[in-house]
């Protein structure tokens, strides 16, 4: 490290030490200190007035401890050393850091300049929204051609005066292809954007009024005024103006302006090409909200990956565990109404229906579809098709009729003979697979509870009640 950098780094270190002295440790988890400021940032961010499930301080402490325990487990698993983790975290940090390394006041000032210039250009006359029909007159057209085109427009004008819909004629006859596709409608315009002849006519009309045919360098027009307005205030256009400046590279210019400002601020003690890198290294020190945002994202990434490995994926893939949990908690999954588990087979003849029903009753469920495909529907001839599932009353009309004895048959065209194979489960599901969705969710909850219990035994947690009592009160 060169001498100017060393001096500035020493200053930054002293600032950090002072900040730490003013920011007491509120808890220690797995020998890692958590400061009051970090805890307050998380508590206040996730417990606002608009939060639906607000927590008391004591409740939030326990949630926060569990969160940090999972992060500690993720670090012990080495998830923070993965290249994928490092890449994602760096990308997020660089994106957020840029907001501190640009001159936002410069961008805002440039945006206001764009607005004021546009406002001046528009002038007091404001904006108009018009629809027009254009017949082009070639530059080299002789008098005869010109008169013929004018006469054609006069005819169009007379038709419009009878009440014929403007957009319909514009679409068919206008030689301005862009607006013709929109029924002749043009975007909002101001006088300086169009030919003076066009502006003079458009601004002279009342809303809804139709102009007589007139000439411009483009040809002969008929215009209808659809609306007029004054240019809106800056805040109305601010987002669009900023997007426009973004496309024109304003952020890079703003970064350069910020670098120039910092270079002067550091009194030339840091090389101009190094000043932004050095400022970036101080962001955690200078901006606590940035520091805690980065810590939150860092922890969140680790929490997600650790939870995915230890809970979510495990629960979804642990078939033996799911089955065991189901058997242990079977009463949780009692049916509100009976279900029919099986299949509906739609057949072309009653004889085939009986044959299929008799055969399928003797074979395992996982062979049903193969049987229909291979043994019944040979080659391109489709004699039957199968609907398999878990049905409650109202899910399938044929199941309602054949299994629950309600409603009436709704046979399919060309397949008028439905039969069912399976059985009604009146109260409890037969297999854990029948309630897999809610079962996986419950099993995940169970695994997470056991995981947290294990982590609380494994890692030491110390909470300093005297500091906890000063949260948001110091």
Secondary structure, DSSP 8 states (H G I E B T S, - for coil): --HHHHHHHHHHHHHHHHHHHHS-EEEEETTEEEEHHHHHHHHHHSS-TT-TT---HHHHHHHHHHHHHHHHHHHHTTGGG-HHHHHHHHHHHHHHHHTTSS-HHHHHHHHHHHHHHHHHHH-TT-EEEEEEEEEE--TT--HHHHHHHHHHHHHHHHHHHTT--HHHHHHHH-S-HHHHTTTTB---B-GGGS-HHHHHHHHHS-TT-B---EEETTEEEEEEEEEEE----HHHHHHHHHHHHHHTTHHHHHHHHHHHHHHHHTTT-S-GGGHHHHHHHTHHHH-HHHHHHHHHHHHHHHHHHHHIIIIIHHHHH-HHHHHHHHHHTGGGGB-SS-EEEEEEEEESSHHHHHHHHHHHHTS-GGGHHHHIIIIIS-TT---EEEEEEEEETTS-HHHHHHTS--S----BTTB-EEEEEEEEESSB-SSGGGGHHHHHHHHHHHHHHHHHHHHHHHS-EEE-HHHHTTTT--
